[in-house]
């Protein structure tokens, strides 16, 4: 566990120091929300109905930023070779990188979303569902994104390949997350959508950890 904590701390520090780190994703997320009324117009009903989808699309795109730097720098500078030789299983290496990415990206988005959502006239009673849906869904985005980063590491134009891998796999989270917020805005029950969102994140945690570790082993060859 000491090696896991050291790797986690290192990745968090590097995320804040790197140019495509934590602040860029948060800034991109806020920028999309702020610009949406300029593109769609000031009509309250239109913005209110579009708000759940817009916020979740912004969160999804913001999590893509910096994913290329989750694995690639370690591959280039030899750190990944040292991690393979260490006693820490590669599944835990992937988990540490997922947690670091979520803490510096997903968690920040979860905290910012209720603050910027009123720009889109999201109903006050929907704010807690929005925050909960992002808390349940963004870990899954980080797991899938990190696994995709491991698969595309070392590949020429890996950023394009990463987007092609990650975006389709994240569509179910986008649907269920937006559905939960839309349901509470209409006076419905968001429980089913939230449970499905949590299930997706749990499934992603298992599959992406194994897939990411397998991809790191393939990169060794």
C-alpha positions as CSV (number, residue, x, y, z in Angstrom):
1,X,0.0,0.0,0.0
2,X,2.9,2.3,0.6
3,X,4.0,2.0,-3.1
4,X,0.4,2.6,-4.2
5,X,0.1,5.7,-2.1
6,X,3.5,7.0,-3.4
7,X,2.4,6.5,-7.0
8,X,-0.9,8.1,-6.3
9,X,0.8,11.2,-4.7
10,X,3.3,11.4,-7.6
11,X,0.6,11.4,-10.3
12,X,-1.5,14.0,-8.5
13,X,1.5,16.3,-8.2
14,X,2.5,15.8,-11.9
15,X,-1.1,16.5,-12.9
16,X,-1.1,19.9,-11.3
17,X,2.4,20.7,-12.7
18,X,1.8,19.6,-16.3
19,X,0.4,22.0,-18.9
20,X,-2.6,19.7,-19.7
21,X,-3.4,19.0,-16.1
22,X,-6.2,19.5,-13.6
23,X,-7.0,23.2,-14.2
24,X,-7.4,22.8,-18.0
25,X,-10.2,20.2,-17.7
26,X,-12.1,22.4,-15.1
27,X,-11.7,25.5,-17.2
28,X,-12.8,23.7,-20.4
29,X,-15.9,22.4,-18.5
30,X,-16.9,25.9,-17.2
31,X,-16.2,27.4,-20.6
32,X,-18.7,25.1,-22.4
33,X,-21.4,25.9,-19.9
34,X,-20.8,29.6,-20.1
35,X,-20.8,29.6,-23.9
36,X,-23.9,27.5,-24.3
37,X,-26.4,30.3,-23.7
38,X,-24.6,32.4,-26.3
39,X,-25.1,29.7,-28.9
40,X,-28.6,28.5,-28.0
41,X,-30.0,31.9,-27.1
42,X,-31.4,33.3,-23.9
43,X,-34.7,31.4,-23.9
44,X,-35.1,29.9,-20.4
45,X,-37.2,26.9,-21.4
46,X,-34.8,25.8,-24.1
47,X,-31.7,26.1,-21.9
48,X,-33.5,24.3,-19.1
49,X,-34.4,21.4,-21.2
50,X,-30.9,21.2,-22.8
51,X,-29.0,21.7,-19.5
52,X,-28.7,18.0,-18.4
53,X,-27.3,16.9,-21.7
54,X,-25.0,19.9,-22.1
55,X,-23.5,19.5,-18.6
56,X,-22.9,15.8,-19.1
57,X,-21.4,16.4,-22.6
58,X,-19.1,19.1,-21.1
59,X,-18.1,16.7,-18.3
60,X,-17.4,13.9,-20.8
61,X,-15.2,16.1,-23.0
62,X,-13.4,17.7,-20.1
63,X,-12.4,14.3,-18.8
64,X,-10.7,13.6,-22.2
65,X,-8.3,16.4,-21.7
66,X,-5.1,15.2,-20.2
67,X,-5.8,11.5,-20.6
68,X,-3.0,11.2,-23.2
69,X,-0.6,12.2,-20.4
70,X,-1.8,9.6,-17.9
71,X,0.4,6.8,-19.4
72,X,2.4,8.2,-22.3
73,X,5.0,10.2,-20.2
74,X,5.7,7.2,-18.0
75,X,6.3,5.1,-21.2
76,X,8.6,7.7,-22.7
77,X,10.8,8.3,-19.6
78,X,11.1,4.7,-18.5
79,X,9.0,5.0,-15.4
80,X,6.6,2.4,-16.7
81,X,9.5,-0.1,-16.9
82,X,10.3,0.5,-13.3
83,X,6.7,0.0,-12.3
84,X,6.6,-3.3,-14.1
85,X,9.7,-4.4,-12.1
86,X,8.2,-3.3,-8.8
87,X,6.2,-5.4,-6.4
88,X,3.0,-3.4,-7.2
89,X,0.7,-5.3,-9.5
90,X,-0.1,-3.5,-12.8
91,X,-3.8,-3.6,-11.9
92,X,-3.0,-1.4,-8.9
93,X,-0.8,0.9,-11.0
94,X,-3.9,1.4,-13.3
95,X,-6.1,2.0,-10.2
96,X,-3.7,4.6,-8.8
97,X,-3.7,6.5,-12.1
98,X,-7.5,6.3,-12.3
99,X,-7.8,7.7,-8.8
100,X,-5.3,10.5,-9.5
101,X,-7.1,11.4,-12.7
102,X,-10.5,11.5,-11.0
103,X,-9.3,13.5,-8.0
104,X,-7.7,16.1,-10.2
105,X,-10.4,16.1,-12.9
106,X,-13.7,14.3,-12.1
107,X,-14.0,15.5,-8.5
108,X,-13.4,19.1,-9.6
109,X,-16.1,18.9,-12.2
110,X,-18.5,17.4,-9.6
111,X,-17.9,20.4,-7.3
112,X,-18.1,23.0,-10.1
113,X,-21.3,21.6,-11.8
114,X,-23.8,22.8,-9.2
115,X,-22.2,26.2,-9.2
116,X,-22.4,26.8,-12.9
117,X,-25.6,24.9,-13.7
118,X,-27.9,27.9,-12.8
119,X,-26.5,29.6,-15.9
120,X,-28.6,27.1,-17.8
121,X,-31.6,27.7,-15.6
122,X,-31.4,24.2,-14.1
123,X,-34.1,23.9,-11.4
124,X,-32.7,24.1,-7.8
125,X,-34.2,20.7,-6.9
126,X,-32.2,19.1,-9.7
127,X,-28.8,20.4,-8.5
128,X,-28.3,17.6,-5.9
129,X,-29.2,15.0,-8.5
130,X,-26.7,16.6,-10.9
131,X,-23.9,16.4,-8.4
132,X,-24.8,12.8,-7.4
133,X,-25.0,11.7,-11.0
134,X,-21.5,13.1,-11.7
135,X,-20.2,11.6,-8.5
136,X,-21.5,8.2,-9.6
137,X,-20.6,8.5,-13.3
138,X,-17.3,10.3,-13.5
139,X,-15.3,7.5,-11.9
140,X,-16.4,5.3,-14.7
141,X,-15.3,7.9,-17.2
142,X,-11.8,7.9,-15.6
143,X,-11.6,4.1,-15.6
144,X,-12.5,3.9,-19.3
145,X,-10.3,6.8,-20.2
146,X,-7.3,5.4,-18.3
147,X,-7.7,2.0,-20.0
148,X,-8.0,3.8,-23.3
149,X,-4.8,5.7,-22.5
150,X,-3.0,2.5,-21.8
151,X,-4.1,1.0,-25.1
152,X,-3.1,4.0,-27.1
153,X,0.2,4.6,-25.3
154,X,3.2,4.6,-27.7
155,X,0.9,4.7,-30.8
156,X,1.4,7.5,-33.4
157,X,-1.4,10.0,-33.1
158,X,-2.5,8.3,-30.0
159,X,-4.8,11.2,-28.9
160,X,-7.0,10.5,-31.9
161,X,-7.1,6.8,-31.2
162,X,-7.8,7.5,-27.6
163,X,-10.9,9.6,-28.4
164,X,-12.2,6.9,-30.8
165,X,-11.8,4.3,-28.1
166,X,-13.2,6.3,-25.2
167,X,-16.1,8.3,-26.6
168,X,-18.3,5.4,-27.7
169,X,-17.8,3.5,-24.5
170,X,-18.9,6.5,-22.5
171,X,-22.2,7.1,-24.3
172,X,-24.2,4.9,-21.8
173,X,-23.0,7.0,-18.9
174,X,-23.9,10.2,-20.8
175,X,-27.4,8.9,-21.4
176,X,-28.1,7.7,-17.9
177,X,-26.5,10.8,-16.3
178,X,-28.6,13.2,-18.4
179,X,-31.7,11.1,-17.9
180,X,-31.4,11.3,-14.1
181,X,-31.2,15.1,-14.1
182,X,-34.0,15.4,-16.7
183,X,-36.3,13.1,-14.7
184,X,-36.0,15.2,-11.5
185,X,-36.7,18.4,-13.6
186,X,-39.9,16.8,-14.9
187,X,-40.9,15.8,-11.4
188,X,-40.0,12.1,-11.9
189,X,-37.9,9.6,-10.0
190,X,-34.2,9.6,-10.9
191,X,-33.4,6.5,-8.9
192,X,-33.3,4.0,-11.7
193,X,-31.0,6.1,-13.9
194,X,-28.7,6.7,-10.9
195,X,-28.5,3.0,-10.1
196,X,-27.7,2.2,-13.7
197,X,-25.0,4.9,-13.7
198,X,-23.5,3.4,-10.5
199,X,-23.6,-0.1,-12.1
200,X,-21.8,1.2,-15.2
201,X,-19.0,2.7,-13.0
202,X,-18.6,-0.6,-11.1
203,X,-18.4,-2.6,-14.3
204,X,-16.0,-0.2,-15.8
205,X,-13.8,-0.4,-12.6
206,X,-13.4,-4.1,-13.0
207,X,-13.1,-4.4,-16.8
208,X,-10.9,-1.3,-17.3
209,X,-8.5,-2.2,-14.5
210,X,-7.9,-5.6,-16.2
211,X,-7.8,-4.2,-19.7
212,X,-5.5,-1.4,-18.7
213,X,-3.1,-3.7,-17.0
214,X,-3.1,-6.1,-20.0
215,X,-2.4,-3.1,-22.3
216,X,0.6,-2.1,-20.1
217,X,1.9,-5.7,-20.4
218,X,1.6,-5.6,-24.1
219,X,3.6,-2.3,-24.3
220,X,6.4,-4.2,-22.6
221,X,6.7,-6.3,-25.7
